[in-house]
Amino acid sequence: MAITEENIRGKIGNSIFYRVGSVTRVRSVAARYADANTSKQRESRSRLRVAIRFYRRLAETELRKVWYLATKGTGKSGYNLFLKLNMMIFKPDGKIGDFARLQLTVGRLQKVNHLVVRVDEGDVVSVAWEREEDLPSAGKEDKFMVAVLYADRSFSPELVKTSGETRGDGKATFRLQRKRGTAAHLYCFFREKDGKAYSPSQHVRI
């Protein structure tokens, strides 16, 4: 803000002249106006709303704890981390654009190595993986877990009921609950025995 002795009011160029009592003051305005409602910005806001809607459903399951633990002590929230890692895979029209890139879990544990998945005609899924040595990041007693997104209800993440298999078992079996012909997106991961750490999820479509 500046002050002038001239008795001027109104806008001249990028300056606005106005009176305050007996004093004429001057302030500048932005040279350009940035339109906050371009098609790209509307698309970005729509994508954000879709990502938030998915996270709210995710937070209704045990998976909310995964994101809490991933940011514990950092001053950040699991909600913000989820959006940072996943927002761009959601589409403005309310759908998931890339299931393979979606991260349902994160963490410091070793992921499921050399994952092999088979499914029979009765929708019984057989999963096998490489057994690692008993390390701090890959304990033999880490519980094997699976989250699933069915194509006809992809915003309703579910945890699959397993038989309590662990990393040391090297294999697990479970049954899916879906209509025939419906795609299922599996996200396999490990949970530490005490529940204080998780591994990143790995995606398989069957």
Secondary structure as UniProt FT lines:
FT   STRAND          2..4
FT   STRAND          10..12
FT   TURN            13..14
FT   STRAND          15..20
FT   TURN            21..22
FT   STRAND          23..28
FT   TURN            36..37
FT   HELIX           39..58
FT   TURN            59..60
FT   HELIX           63..71
FT   TURN            72..75
FT   HELIX           78..86
FT   HELIX           87..89
FT   TURN            92..93
FT   HELIX           99..101
FT   STRAND          116..119
FT   TURN            121..122
FT   STRAND          124..128
FT   TURN            136..137
FT   TURN            140..141
FT   STRAND          143..150
FT   TURN            151..152
FT   STRAND          153..159
FT   HELIX           167..169
FT   STRAND          171..175
FT   TURN            180..181
FT   STRAND          184..191
FT   TURN            193..194
FT   STRAND          202..205
//
